[in-house]
Amino acid sequence: EEMSPREIAATLDINEAAVRSRIFRARQILKEKLVQRGQR
């Protein structure tokens, strides 16, 4: 299910900027993990 950052912010009771920041960081971590798996 796709939710907008606004909907996520309302659900988690945090501001929209925090949602965008967390999503950005999560994507960075995921990319790093995928790169590490590819180097094995």
PQR file of N, CA, C, O and H, with PARSE charges and radii, in Angstrom:
ATOM      1  N   GLU A   1       0.857  -1.181   0.000 -0.4000 1.5000
ATOM      2  CA  GLU A   1       0.000   0.000   0.000 -0.0000 2.0000
ATOM      3  C   GLU A   1       0.898   1.236   0.000  0.5500 1.7000
ATOM      4  O   GLU A   1       1.786   1.363   0.842 -0.5500 1.4000
ATOM      5  N   GLU A   2       0.666   2.132  -0.933 -0.4000 1.5000
ATOM      6  CA  GLU A   2       1.465   3.348  -0.990 -0.0000 2.0000
ATOM      7  C   GLU A   2       0.778   4.460  -0.221  0.5500 1.7000
ATOM      8  O   GLU A   2      -0.429   4.672  -0.332 -0.5500 1.4000
ATOM      9  H   GLU A   2      -0.056   2.028  -1.617  0.4000 1.0000
ATOM     10  N   MET A   3       1.579   5.158   0.556 -0.4000 1.5000
ATOM     11  CA  MET A   3       1.071   6.297   1.323 -0.0000 2.0000
ATOM     12  C   MET A   3       1.934   7.502   0.991  0.5500 1.7000
ATOM     13  O   MET A   3       3.125   7.365   0.713 -0.5500 1.4000
ATOM     14  H   MET A   3       2.560   4.985   0.646  0.4000 1.0000
ATOM     15  N   SER A   4       1.337   8.667   1.019 -0.4000 1.5000
ATOM     16  CA  SER A   4       2.097   9.890   0.791 -0.0000 2.0000
ATOM     17  C   SER A   4       2.857  10.230   2.073  0.5500 1.7000
ATOM     18  O   SER A   4       2.493   9.770   3.155 -0.5500 1.4000
ATOM     19  H   SER A   4       0.369   8.779   1.244  0.4000 1.0000
ATOM     20  N   PRO A   5       3.914  11.039   1.947 -0.5600 1.5000
ATOM     21  CA  PRO A   5       4.616  11.472   3.152  0.2800 2.0000
ATOM     22  C   PRO A   5       3.680  12.162   4.156  0.5500 1.7000
ATOM     23  O   PRO A   5       3.856  12.036   5.367 -0.5500 1.4000
ATOM     24  N   ARG A   6       2.700  12.879   3.644 -0.4000 1.5000
ATOM     25  CA  ARG A   6       1.741  13.550   4.522 -0.0000 2.0000
ATOM     26  C   ARG A   6       0.933  12.519   5.327  0.5500 1.7000
ATOM     27  O   ARG A   6       0.720  12.683   6.529 -0.5500 1.4000
ATOM     28  H   ARG A   6       2.557  12.981   2.660  0.4000 1.0000
ATOM     29  N   GLU A   7       0.492  11.459   4.646 -0.4000 1.5000
ATOM     30  CA  GLU A   7      -0.285  10.411   5.321 -0.0000 2.0000
ATOM     31  C   GLU A   7       0.564   9.668   6.353  0.5500 1.7000
ATOM     32  O   GLU A   7       0.093   9.350   7.445 -0.5500 1.4000
ATOM     33  H   GLU A   7       0.666  11.326   3.670  0.4000 1.0000
ATOM     34  N   ILE A   8       1.811   9.398   5.999 -0.4000 1.5000
ATOM     35  CA  ILE A   8       2.715   8.727   6.934 -0.0000 2.0000
ATOM     36  C   ILE A   8       2.938   9.604   8.159  0.5500 1.7000
ATOM     37  O   ILE A   8       2.897   9.119   9.290 -0.5500 1.4000
ATOM     38  H   ILE A   8       2.194   9.656   5.112  0.4000 1.0000
ATOM     39  N   ALA A   9       3.172  10.888   7.935 -0.4000 1.5000
ATOM     40  CA  ALA A   9       3.392  11.822   9.039 -0.0000 2.0000
ATOM     41  C   ALA A   9       2.196  11.842   9.983  0.5500 1.7000
ATOM     42  O   ALA A   9       2.365  11.839  11.202 -0.5500 1.4000
ATOM     43  H   ALA A   9       3.204  11.282   7.016  0.4000 1.0000
ATOM     44  N   ALA A  10       1.005  11.862   9.431 -0.4000 1.5000
ATOM     45  CA  ALA A  10      -0.198  11.875  10.263 -0.0000 2.0000
ATOM     46  C   ALA A  10      -0.327  10.576  11.050  0.5500 1.7000
ATOM     47  O   ALA A  10      -0.697  10.592  12.224 -0.5500 1.4000
ATOM     48  H   ALA A  10       0.868  11.865   8.440  0.4000 1.0000
ATOM     49  N   THR A  11      -0.023   9.453  10.405 -0.4000 1.5000
ATOM     50  CA  THR A  11      -0.122   8.151  11.063 -0.0000 2.0000
ATOM     51  C   THR A  11       0.878   8.021  12.204  0.5500 1.7000
ATOM     52  O   THR A  11       0.548   7.506  13.273 -0.5500 1.4000
ATOM     53  H   THR A  11       0.278   9.440   9.451  0.4000 1.0000
ATOM     54  N   LEU A  12       2.107   8.494  11.972 -0.4000 1.5000
ATOM     55  CA  LEU A  12       3.163   8.369  12.977 -0.0000 2.0000
ATOM     56  C   LEU A  12       3.214   9.548  13.942  0.5500 1.7000
ATOM     57  O   LEU A  12       3.989   9.539  14.899 -0.5500 1.4000
ATOM     58  H   LEU A  12       2.375   8.912  11.104  0.4000 1.0000
ATOM     59  N   ASP A  13       2.395  10.554  13.691 -0.4000 1.5000
ATOM     60  CA  ASP A  13       2.365  11.766  14.506 -0.0000 2.0000
ATOM     61  C   ASP A  13       3.734  12.448  14.562  0.5500 1.7000
ATOM     62  O   ASP A  13       4.208  12.850  15.624 -0.5500 1.4000
ATOM     63  H   ASP A  13       1.766  10.561  12.914  0.4000 1.0000
ATOM     64  N   ILE A  14       4.355  12.565  13.380 -0.4000 1.5000
ATOM     65  CA  ILE A  14       5.600  13.308  13.228 -0.0000 2.0000
ATOM     66  C   ILE A  14       5.424  14.242  12.036  0.5500 1.7000
ATOM     67  O   ILE A  14       4.458  14.122  11.283 -0.5500 1.4000
ATOM     68  H   ILE A  14       3.970  12.238  12.517  0.4000 1.0000
ATOM     69  N   ASN A  15       6.370  15.181  11.868 -0.4000 1.5000
ATOM     70  CA  ASN A  15       6.184  16.115  10.755 -0.0000 2.0000
ATOM     71  C   ASN A  15       6.658  15.512   9.433  0.5500 1.7000
ATOM     72  O   ASN A  15       7.422  14.547   9.404 -0.5500 1.4000
ATOM     73  H   ASN A  15       7.155  15.279  12.480  0.4000 1.0000
ATOM     74  N   GLU A  16       6.191  16.100   8.364 -0.4000 1.5000
ATOM     75  CA  GLU A  16       6.448  15.578   7.024 -0.0000 2.0000
ATOM     76  C   GLU A  16       7.936  15.602   6.676  0.5500 1.7000
ATOM     77  O   GLU A  16       8.418  14.711   5.977 -0.5500 1.4000
ATOM     78  H   GLU A  16       5.571  16.884   8.387  0.4000 1.0000
ATOM     79  N   ALA A  17       8.662  16.602   7.149 -0.4000 1.5000
ATOM     80  CA  ALA A  17      10.099  16.675   6.886 -0.0000 2.0000
ATOM     81  C   ALA A  17      10.820  15.483   7.506  0.5500 1.7000
ATOM     82  O   ALA A  17      11.750  14.940   6.909 -0.5500 1.4000
ATOM     83  H   ALA A  17       8.270  17.326   7.717  0.4000 1.0000
ATOM     84  N   ALA A  18      10.400  15.077   8.692 -0.4000 1.5000
ATOM     85  CA  ALA A  18      11.005  13.916   9.348 -0.0000 2.0000
ATOM     86  C   ALA A  18      10.735  12.643   8.550  0.5500 1.7000
ATOM     87  O   ALA A  18      11.606  11.781   8.434 -0.5500 1.4000
ATOM     88  H   ALA A  18       9.645  15.518   9.177  0.4000 1.0000
ATOM     89  N   VAL A  19       9.542  12.532   8.010 -0.4000 1.5000
ATOM     90  CA  VAL A  19       9.201  11.368   7.178 -0.0000 2.0000
ATOM     91  C   VAL A  19      10.117  11.325   5.961  0.5500 1.7000
ATOM     92  O   VAL A  19      10.696  10.283   5.656 -0.5500 1.4000
ATOM     93  H   VAL A  19       8.835  13.232   8.104  0.4000 1.0000
ATOM     94  N   ARG A  20      10.249  12.435   5.276 -0.4000 1.5000
ATOM     95  CA  ARG A  20      11.094  12.477   4.077 -0.0000 2.0000
ATOM     96  C   ARG A  20      12.546  12.148   4.424  0.5500 1.7000
ATOM     97  O   ARG A  20      13.221  11.441   3.676 -0.5500 1.4000
ATOM     98  H   ARG A  20       9.779  13.281   5.524  0.4000 1.0000
ATOM     99  N   SER A  21      13.021  12.658   5.549 -0.4000 1.5000
ATOM    100  CA  SER A  21      14.383  12.390   5.986 -0.0000 2.0000
ATOM    101  C   SER A  21      14.585  10.907   6.285  0.5500 1.7000
ATOM    102  O   SER A  21      15.593  10.322   5.887 -0.5500 1.4000
ATOM    103  H   SER A  21      12.473  13.233   6.157  0.4000 1.0000
ATOM    104  N   ARG A  22      13.640  10.305   6.978 -0.4000 1.5000
ATOM    105  CA  ARG A  22      13.748   8.878   7.313 -0.0000 2.0000
ATOM    106  C   ARG A  22      13.706   8.006   6.066  0.5500 1.7000
ATOM    107  O   ARG A  22      14.441   7.023   5.970 -0.5500 1.4000
ATOM    108  H   ARG A  22      12.821  10.780   7.302  0.4000 1.0000
ATOM    109  N   ILE A  23      12.855   8.357   5.118 -0.4000 1.5000
ATOM    110  CA  ILE A  23      12.767   7.584   3.873 -0.0000 2.0000
ATOM    111  C   ILE A  23      14.077   7.711   3.093  0.5500 1.7000
ATOM    112  O   ILE A  23      14.580   6.722   2.559 -0.5500 1.4000
ATOM    113  H   ILE A  23      12.258   9.155   5.197  0.4000 1.0000
ATOM    114  N   PHE A  24      14.624   8.918   3.026 -0.4000 1.5000
ATOM    115  CA  PHE A  24      15.886   9.144   2.327 -0.0000 2.0000
ATOM    116  C   PHE A  24      16.992   8.297   2.943  0.5500 1.7000
ATOM    117  O   PHE A  24      17.746   7.634   2.232 -0.5500 1.4000
ATOM    118  H   PHE A  24      14.215   9.721   3.460  0.4000 1.0000
ATOM    119  N   ARG A  25      17.084   8.324   4.281 -0.4000 1.5000
ATOM    120  CA  ARG A  25      18.128   7.562   4.976 -0.0000 2.0000
ATOM    121  C   ARG A  25      17.924   6.057   4.792  0.5500 1.7000
ATOM    122  O   ARG A  25      18.892   5.323   4.592 -0.5500 1.4000
ATOM    123  H   ARG A  25      16.471   8.863   4.859  0.4000 1.0000
ATOM    124  N   ALA A  26      16.694   5.602   4.857 -0.4000 1.5000
ATOM    125  CA  ALA A  26      16.412   4.173   4.669 -0.0000 2.0000
ATOM    126  C   ALA A  26      16.835   3.715   3.276  0.5500 1.7000
ATOM    127  O   ALA A  26      17.374   2.621   3.117 -0.5500 1.4000
ATOM    128  H   ALA A  26      15.908   6.198   5.019  0.4000 1.0000
ATOM    129  N   ARG A  27      16.591   4.547   2.277 -0.4000 1.5000
ATOM    130  CA  ARG A  27      16.999   4.192   0.907 -0.0000 2.0000
ATOM    131  C   ARG A  27      18.519   4.136   0.788  0.5500 1.7000
ATOM    132  O   ARG A  27      19.056   3.272   0.094 -0.5500 1.4000
ATOM    133  H   ARG A  27      16.153   5.436   2.407  0.4000 1.0000
ATOM    134  N   GLN A  28      19.217   5.058   1.465 -0.4000 1.5000
ATOM    135  CA  GLN A  28      20.675   5.046   1.446 -0.0000 2.0000
ATOM    136  C   GLN A  28      21.205   3.753   2.054  0.5500 1.7000
ATOM    137  O   GLN A  28      22.101   3.120   1.496 -0.5500 1.4000
ATOM    138  H   GLN A  28      18.781   5.760   2.028  0.4000 1.0000
ATOM    139  N   ILE A  29      20.651   3.363   3.200 -0.4000 1.5000
ATOM    140  CA  ILE A  29      21.084   2.138   3.873 -0.0000 2.0000
ATOM    141  C   ILE A  29      20.814   0.926   2.990  0.5500 1.7000
ATOM    142  O   ILE A  29      21.660   0.039   2.875 -0.5500 1.4000
ATOM    143  H   ILE A  29      19.923   3.878   3.653  0.4000 1.0000
ATOM    144  N   LEU A  30      19.647   0.885   2.369 -0.4000 1.5000
ATOM    145  CA  LEU A  30      19.305  -0.229   1.487 -0.0000 2.0000
ATOM    146  C   LEU A  30      20.290  -0.328   0.324  0.5500 1.7000
ATOM    147  O   LEU A  30      20.744  -1.420  -0.019 -0.5500 1.4000
ATOM    148  H   LEU A  30      18.960   1.606   2.462  0.4000 1.0000
ATOM    149  N   LYS A  31      20.620   0.813  -0.281 -0.4000 1.5000
ATOM    150  CA  LYS A  31      21.578   0.806  -1.386 -0.0000 2.0000
ATOM    151  C   LYS A  31      22.933   0.280  -0.926  0.5500 1.7000
ATOM    152  O   LYS A  31      23.564  -0.510  -1.628 -0.5500 1.4000
ATOM    153  H   LYS A  31      20.252   1.700  -0.002  0.4000 1.0000
ATOM    154  N   GLU A  32      23.386   0.721   0.262 -0.4000 1.5000
ATOM    155  CA  GLU A  32      24.670   0.268   0.798 -0.0000 2.0000
ATOM    156  C   GLU A  32      24.659  -1.243   1.010  0.5500 1.7000
ATOM    157  O   GLU A  32      25.627  -1.926   0.676 -0.5500 1.4000
ATOM    158  H   GLU A  32      22.872   1.363   0.832  0.4000 1.0000
ATOM    159  N   LYS A  33      23.573  -1.761   1.562 -0.4000 1.5000
ATOM    160  CA  LYS A  33      23.461  -3.203   1.814 -0.0000 2.0000
ATOM    161  C   LYS A  33      23.467  -3.987   0.505  0.5500 1.7000
ATOM    162  O   LYS A  33      24.097  -5.040   0.412 -0.5500 1.4000
ATOM    163  H   LYS A  33      22.786  -1.206   1.833  0.4000 1.0000
ATOM    164  N   LEU A  34      22.770  -3.479  -0.500 -0.4000 1.5000
ATOM    165  CA  LEU A  34      22.734  -4.165  -1.787 -0.0000 2.0000
ATOM    166  C   LEU A  34      24.107  -4.168  -2.455  0.5500 1.7000
ATOM    167  O   LEU A  34      24.491  -5.155  -3.083 -0.5500 1.4000
ATOM    168  H   LEU A  34      22.258  -2.624  -0.425  0.4000 1.0000
ATOM    169  N   VAL A  35      24.839  -3.079  -2.325 -0.4000 1.5000
ATOM    170  CA  VAL A  35      26.195  -3.011  -2.879 -0.0000 2.0000
ATOM    171  C   VAL A  35      27.090  -4.019  -2.166  0.5500 1.7000
ATOM    172  O   VAL A  35      27.874  -4.714  -2.811 -0.5500 1.4000
ATOM    173  H   VAL A  35      24.528  -2.277  -1.815  0.4000 1.0000
ATOM    174  N   GLN A  36      26.980  -4.104  -0.841 -0.4000 1.5000
ATOM    175  CA  GLN A  36      27.784  -5.058  -0.068 -0.0000 2.0000
ATOM    176  C   GLN A  36      27.488  -6.491  -0.501  0.5500 1.7000
ATOM    177  O   GLN A  36      28.406  -7.301  -0.628 -0.5500 1.4000
ATOM    178  H   GLN A  36      26.343  -3.539  -0.316  0.4000 1.0000
ATOM    179  N   ARG A  37      26.241  -6.804  -0.723 -0.4000 1.5000
ATOM    180  CA  ARG A  37      25.869  -8.159  -1.159 -0.0000 2.0000
ATOM    181  C   ARG A  37      26.440  -8.461  -2.536  0.5500 1.7000
ATOM    182  O   ARG A  37      26.809  -9.599  -2.823 -0.5500 1.4000
ATOM    183  H   ARG A  37      25.494  -6.147  -0.620  0.4000 1.0000
ATOM    184  N   GLY A  38      26.513  -7.458  -3.377 -0.4000 1.5000
ATOM    185  CA  GLY A  38      27.038  -7.654  -4.716 -0.0000 2.0000
ATOM    186  C   GLY A  38      28.539  -7.878  -4.747  0.5500 1.7000
ATOM    187  O   GLY A  38      29.061  -8.432  -5.714 -0.5500 1.4000
ATOM    188  H   GLY A  38      26.214  -6.532  -3.144  0.4000 1.0000
ATOM    189  N   GLN A  39      29.241  -7.456  -3.703 -0.4000 1.5000
ATOM    190  CA  GLN A  39      30.694  -7.577  -3.655 -0.0000 2.0000
ATOM    191  C   GLN A  39      31.161  -8.915  -3.102  0.5500 1.7000
ATOM    192  O   GLN A  39      32.361  -9.191  -3.104 -0.5500 1.4000
ATOM    193  H   GLN A  39      28.817  -7.006  -2.917  0.4000 1.0000
ATOM    194  N   ARG A  40      30.260  -9.737  -2.638 -0.4000 1.5000
ATOM    195  CA  ARG A  40      30.642 -11.036  -2.071 -0.0000 2.0000
ATOM    196  C   ARG A  40      31.111 -11.983  -3.130  0.5500 1.7000
ATOM    197  O   ARG A  40      31.470 -13.120  -2.826 -0.5500 1.4000
ATOM    198  H   ARG A  40      29.285  -9.513  -2.637  0.4000 1.0000
TER
END
